[in-house]
């Protein structure tokens, strides 16, 4: 078994690439972000077992959706489930 270590989602699978979102509307941007999150979630059995990500806090595809309408902090913070 091989262990893959990277600092970007596309290091593991090109299907996890963020893609070009330069001209997306706010609604389209949310759809793109949700689709990428869903693609990551489909691989949840592999994360931590075969794929290890060491995120780079300075740059990467994770910065592409920032400063595009919705508060960046809200976009980076998981939603709180109602109790």
ZADO-1210 file (C-alpha; in nm, 4 decimals, padded with zeros to 6 digits):
<atoms>
<atom x="00.0000" y="00.0000" z="00.0000" code="UNK" pos="1"/>
<atom x="00.1209" y="00.3477" z="-00.0833" code="UNK" pos="2"/>
<atom x="00.0660" y="00.6557" z="00.1285" code="UNK" pos="3"/>
<atom x="00.0070" y="00.9820" z="-00.0582" code="UNK" pos="4"/>
<atom x="00.0947" y="01.3100" z="00.1119" code="UNK" pos="5"/>
<atom x="00.0181" y="01.6472" z="-00.0456" code="UNK" pos="6"/>
<atom x="-00.0740" y="02.0065" z="00.0289" code="UNK" pos="7"/>
<atom x="-00.3550" y="02.0430" z="-00.2249" code="UNK" pos="8"/>
<atom x="-00.6627" y="01.8301" z="-00.2959" code="UNK" pos="9"/>
<atom x="-00.5677" y="01.7842" z="-00.6608" code="UNK" pos="10"/>
<atom x="-00.2413" y="01.6219" z="-00.5465" code="UNK" pos="11"/>
<atom x="-00.4575" y="01.3171" z="-00.4753" code="UNK" pos="12"/>
<atom x="-00.7103" y="01.3218" z="-00.7591" code="UNK" pos="13"/>
<atom x="-00.7449" y="01.5724" z="-01.0426" code="UNK" pos="14"/>
<atom x="-01.1240" y="01.5438" z="-01.0046" code="UNK" pos="15"/>
<atom x="-01.0787" y="01.7475" z="-00.6832" code="UNK" pos="16"/>
<atom x="-00.9380" y="02.0452" z="-00.8775" code="UNK" pos="17"/>
<atom x="-01.1119" y="02.3730" z="-00.8001" code="UNK" pos="18"/>
<atom x="-01.1336" y="02.4809" z="-01.1625" code="UNK" pos="19"/>
<atom x="-01.1847" y="02.8249" z="-01.3114" code="UNK" pos="20"/>
<atom x="-01.4305" y="03.0258" z="-01.1037" code="UNK" pos="21"/>
<atom x="-01.3282" y="03.3764" z="-01.2091" code="UNK" pos="22"/>
<atom x="-01.6648" y="03.4721" z="-01.3641" code="UNK" pos="23"/>
<atom x="-01.9037" y="03.2714" z="-01.1455" code="UNK" pos="24"/>
<atom x="-02.1998" y="03.4436" z="-00.9807" code="UNK" pos="25"/>
<atom x="-02.2413" y="03.4053" z="-00.6027" code="UNK" pos="26"/>
<atom x="-02.4920" y="03.1221" z="-00.6504" code="UNK" pos="27"/>
<atom x="-02.2730" y="02.9424" z="-00.9030" code="UNK" pos="28"/>
<atom x="-01.9743" y="02.9829" z="-00.6719" code="UNK" pos="29"/>
<atom x="-02.1664" y="02.8179" z="-00.3868" code="UNK" pos="30"/>
<atom x="-02.2587" y="02.5318" z="-00.6231" code="UNK" pos="31"/>
<atom x="-01.8916" y="02.4841" z="-00.7236" code="UNK" pos="32"/>
<atom x="-01.7801" y="02.4851" z="-00.3596" code="UNK" pos="33"/>
<atom x="-02.0527" y="02.2344" z="-00.2631" code="UNK" pos="34"/>
<atom x="-01.9631" y="02.0040" z="-00.5546" code="UNK" pos="35"/>
<atom x="-01.5957" y="02.0035" z="-00.4537" code="UNK" pos="36"/>
<atom x="-01.6862" y="01.9350" z="-00.0901" code="UNK" pos="37"/>
<atom x="-01.9112" y="01.6479" z="-00.1989" code="UNK" pos="38"/>
<atom x="-01.6280" y="01.5032" z="-00.4111" code="UNK" pos="39"/>
<atom x="-01.3971" y="01.5165" z="-00.1079" code="UNK" pos="40"/>
<atom x="-01.6618" y="01.3559" z="00.1136" code="UNK" pos="41"/>
<atom x="-01.7008" y="01.0652" z="-00.1332" code="UNK" pos="42"/>
<atom x="-01.3378" y="00.9747" z="-00.0582" code="UNK" pos="43"/>
<atom x="-01.3749" y="00.9930" z="00.3231" code="UNK" pos="44"/>
<atom x="-01.2624" y="00.6314" z="00.3730" code="UNK" pos="45"/>
<atom x="-00.9262" y="00.7143" z="00.2146" code="UNK" pos="46"/>
<atom x="-00.8495" y="01.0409" z="00.4004" code="UNK" pos="47"/>
<atom x="-00.6159" y="00.9720" z="00.6897" code="UNK" pos="48"/>
<atom x="-00.5583" y="00.6128" z="00.5818" code="UNK" pos="49"/>
<atom x="-00.4090" y="00.6376" z="00.2331" code="UNK" pos="50"/>
<atom x="-00.4253" y="01.0113" z="00.1635" code="UNK" pos="51"/>
<atom x="-00.2717" y="01.2600" z="00.4088" code="UNK" pos="52"/>
<atom x="-00.3103" y="01.6308" z="00.3451" code="UNK" pos="53"/>
<atom x="-00.0791" y="01.8886" z="00.5021" code="UNK" pos="54"/>
<atom x="-00.2490" y="02.2130" z="00.3967" code="UNK" pos="55"/>
<atom x="-00.0329" y="02.5073" z="00.3000" code="UNK" pos="56"/>
<atom x="-00.1697" y="02.8108" z="00.4887" code="UNK" pos="57"/>
<atom x="-00.0035" y="03.0586" z="00.2512" code="UNK" pos="58"/>
<atom x="-00.1407" y="02.9585" z="-00.0908" code="UNK" pos="59"/>
<atom x="-00.3315" y="02.6947" z="-00.2817" code="UNK" pos="60"/>
<atom x="-00.6575" y="02.6360" z="-00.4637" code="UNK" pos="61"/>
<atom x="-00.8437" y="02.6864" z="-00.1350" code="UNK" pos="62"/>
<atom x="-00.7879" y="03.0634" z="-00.1790" code="UNK" pos="63"/>
<atom x="-00.9742" y="03.0846" z="-00.5136" code="UNK" pos="64"/>
<atom x="-01.3272" y="03.1300" z="-00.3701" code="UNK" pos="65"/>
<atom x="-01.2182" y="03.3958" z="-00.1191" code="UNK" pos="66"/>
<atom x="-01.3251" y="03.7607" z="-00.1497" code="UNK" pos="67"/>
<atom x="-01.6120" y="03.6634" z="-00.3804" code="UNK" pos="68"/>
<atom x="-01.9237" y="03.7919" z="-00.2054" code="UNK" pos="69"/>
<atom x="-02.0047" y="03.5902" z="00.1037" code="UNK" pos="70"/>
<atom x="-01.7912" y="03.6523" z="00.4119" code="UNK" pos="71"/>
<atom x="-01.4671" y="03.4556" z="00.3804" code="UNK" pos="72"/>
<atom x="-01.4820" y="03.3657" z="00.7495" code="UNK" pos="73"/>
<atom x="-01.8302" y="03.2162" z="00.7058" code="UNK" pos="74"/>
<atom x="-01.7095" y="03.0137" z="00.4073" code="UNK" pos="75"/>
<atom x="-01.4125" y="02.8685" z="00.6001" code="UNK" pos="76"/>
<atom x="-01.6076" y="02.7884" z="00.9184" code="UNK" pos="77"/>
<atom x="-01.8196" y="02.4716" z="00.9283" code="UNK" pos="78"/>
<atom x="-02.1897" y="02.5376" z="00.9682" code="UNK" pos="79"/>
<atom x="-02.3161" y="02.4915" z="01.3236" code="UNK" pos="80"/>
<atom x="-02.5915" y="02.2335" z="01.3582" code="UNK" pos="81"/>
<atom x="-02.8983" y="02.3516" z="01.5489" code="UNK" pos="82"/>
<atom x="-02.9459" y="02.1753" z="01.8830" code="UNK" pos="83"/>
</atoms>
